[in-house]
């Protein structure tokens, strides 16, 4: 019984439902504050409890290397799937990320910062021997993605991370 959670969507849904936590998140964002990871972790625990899931696949978390310790305190991270791309794939993902505002230097900086943060996270889990690197030259078809996934063993708590906004959620859904 595996459940997939996109942390960005989880927070958005909480705000849409206007729960106490959702209103707190909305107020924080309105003030330009970053919601603390503790809120996300509590919401993930709620999902696990509500779904009675044996395994959880997490997407879009951690976003920063210093969040790993907090996550590891709450959950046993057994494996991290990192979707890596060759130059062609990275260029395609970057273009899609910047599609709405290609000349916006702030968005170019966001992409670069995201890539650097992800590199630090990947290095951390690689050193722990928990990283499965799935290298692609393009966004693969579902059959190819399933074949890549079958190469990995199924842990109880898995993180799926990558720069592709299409491939990362697809892999998370396939795992779940």
C-alpha positions as CSV (number, residue, x, y, z in Angstrom):
1,X,0.0,0.0,0.0
2,X,2.1,2.9,-1.3
3,X,1.0,6.5,-1.5
4,X,2.6,9.4,-3.5
5,X,2.7,12.9,-2.1
6,X,3.7,16.0,-4.0
7,X,4.6,18.4,-1.1
8,X,3.9,21.5,-3.2
9,X,0.4,20.3,-4.1
10,X,-0.1,19.1,-0.5
11,X,0.5,22.7,0.8
12,X,-1.7,24.2,-2.0
13,X,-4.6,21.9,-1.2
14,X,-4.4,22.7,2.4
15,X,-4.6,26.4,1.6
16,X,-7.5,25.8,-0.9
17,X,-9.4,23.9,1.9
18,X,-8.9,26.9,4.2
19,X,-8.0,24.7,7.2
20,X,-6.3,26.3,10.2
21,X,-3.0,25.1,8.8
22,X,-4.0,26.4,5.3
23,X,-4.8,29.8,6.6
24,X,-1.5,30.0,8.5
25,X,0.3,29.0,5.2
26,X,-1.6,31.7,3.3
27,X,-0.8,34.4,5.8
28,X,2.9,33.4,5.9
29,X,3.1,33.5,2.1
30,X,1.3,36.8,1.9
31,X,4.0,38.2,4.2
32,X,6.7,36.8,2.1
33,X,7.6,34.2,4.6
34,X,8.7,30.6,3.8
35,X,6.5,28.0,5.5
36,X,8.6,25.9,7.9
37,X,9.3,22.3,7.0
38,X,7.6,21.2,10.2
39,X,4.2,22.0,8.7
40,X,5.0,19.9,5.6
41,X,6.2,17.0,7.7
42,X,3.0,17.1,9.9
43,X,0.8,17.1,6.8
44,X,2.8,14.1,5.4
45,X,2.3,12.3,8.6
46,X,-1.5,13.0,8.4
47,X,-1.5,11.6,4.9
48,X,0.2,8.4,6.1
49,X,-2.2,8.0,8.9
50,X,-5.3,8.8,6.8
51,X,-4.3,6.4,4.0
52,X,-2.8,3.7,6.2
53,X,0.0,3.6,3.7
54,X,2.9,1.2,4.3
55,X,5.1,3.1,1.9
56,X,5.3,6.8,0.9
57,X,6.8,8.4,-2.2
58,X,7.6,12.0,-1.6
59,X,8.1,14.6,-4.4
60,X,9.4,18.2,-4.1
61,X,10.9,17.6,-0.7
62,X,13.6,18.3,0.5
63,X,14.2,21.5,-1.3
64,X,17.3,22.4,0.7
65,X,20.1,20.2,2.1
66,X,19.5,21.4,5.7
67,X,16.0,19.9,5.6
68,X,17.2,16.3,5.3
69,X,18.0,16.0,9.0
70,X,14.4,17.0,9.9
71,X,12.9,14.6,7.4
72,X,15.2,11.8,8.6
73,X,14.1,12.4,12.2
74,X,10.5,11.8,11.2
75,X,10.8,9.1,8.5
76,X,13.3,6.4,7.6
77,X,14.5,7.4,4.1
78,X,15.5,4.2,2.5
79,X,16.1,5.4,-1.1
80,X,16.2,8.5,-3.2
81,X,15.5,8.3,-6.9
82,X,17.2,11.1,-8.8
83,X,16.2,11.7,-12.4
84,X,19.3,13.0,-14.1
85,X,19.5,14.1,-17.7
86,X,22.1,14.5,-20.3
87,X,22.8,17.9,-21.9
88,X,19.8,17.5,-24.3
89,X,17.4,16.6,-21.6
90,X,18.6,19.4,-19.2
91,X,18.3,21.9,-22.0
92,X,14.7,20.7,-22.7
93,X,13.7,20.9,-19.0
94,X,15.3,24.3,-18.6
95,X,13.4,25.6,-21.7
96,X,10.1,24.2,-20.3
97,X,10.8,25.8,-16.9
98,X,11.6,29.2,-18.5
99,X,8.8,28.9,-21.2
100,X,6.5,31.5,-19.7
101,X,9.3,34.1,-19.0
102,X,12.3,33.2,-21.2
103,X,14.0,36.6,-20.8
104,X,13.3,36.9,-17.0
105,X,16.7,36.9,-15.4
106,X,15.1,36.2,-12.0
107,X,13.6,32.9,-13.4
108,X,17.0,32.0,-14.9
109,X,18.5,32.5,-11.4
110,X,15.7,30.4,-9.8
111,X,16.6,27.6,-12.3
112,X,20.3,27.8,-11.4
113,X,19.7,27.9,-7.7
114,X,17.3,25.0,-7.9
115,X,19.9,23.0,-9.9
116,X,22.6,23.8,-7.3
117,X,20.4,22.9,-4.3
118,X,19.5,19.6,-6.0
119,X,23.1,18.8,-6.7
120,X,23.9,19.2,-2.9
121,X,21.0,16.9,-2.0
122,X,22.0,14.3,-4.6
123,X,25.6,14.4,-3.3
124,X,24.4,13.8,0.3
125,X,22.3,10.8,-0.5
126,X,24.9,9.4,-2.9
127,X,27.5,9.4,-0.1
128,X,25.0,7.5,2.1
129,X,24.6,4.9,-0.6
130,X,20.8,5.6,-0.9
131,X,20.8,7.2,-4.3
132,X,19.3,5.6,-7.5
133,X,20.3,7.7,-10.4
134,X,18.0,7.4,-13.4
135,X,19.8,9.0,-16.3
136,X,17.7,9.9,-19.4
137,X,18.4,11.6,-22.7
138,X,14.9,12.8,-23.0
139,X,11.6,12.5,-21.2
140,X,11.1,8.7,-21.5
141,X,8.0,6.9,-22.5
142,X,6.0,5.2,-19.7
143,X,7.4,1.7,-20.7
144,X,11.0,3.0,-20.4
145,X,10.3,4.7,-17.1
146,X,8.7,1.6,-15.7
147,X,11.8,-0.4,-16.8
148,X,14.1,2.1,-15.0
149,X,11.9,1.8,-11.9
150,X,12.0,-1.9,-12.0
151,X,15.8,-1.8,-11.6
152,X,15.3,-0.3,-8.1
153,X,14.0,-2.1,-5.0
154,X,10.9,-0.8,-3.3
155,X,11.6,0.9,0.1
156,X,9.0,2.1,2.6
157,X,9.8,5.8,2.2
158,X,11.2,7.1,-1.0
159,X,12.0,10.6,-2.3
160,X,11.8,11.4,-6.0
161,X,13.6,14.4,-7.1
162,X,14.7,16.0,-10.4
163,X,14.6,19.1,-12.5
164,X,12.0,17.8,-14.9
165,X,8.5,19.0,-14.0
166,X,7.0,16.3,-16.1
167,X,9.2,13.3,-15.4
168,X,9.5,13.7,-11.7
169,X,5.7,13.5,-10.9
170,X,5.3,10.7,-13.5
171,X,7.9,8.6,-11.7
172,X,6.4,9.4,-8.3
173,X,3.0,8.1,-9.6
174,X,4.5,5.0,-11.2
175,X,6.3,4.1,-7.9
176,X,3.1,4.6,-5.9
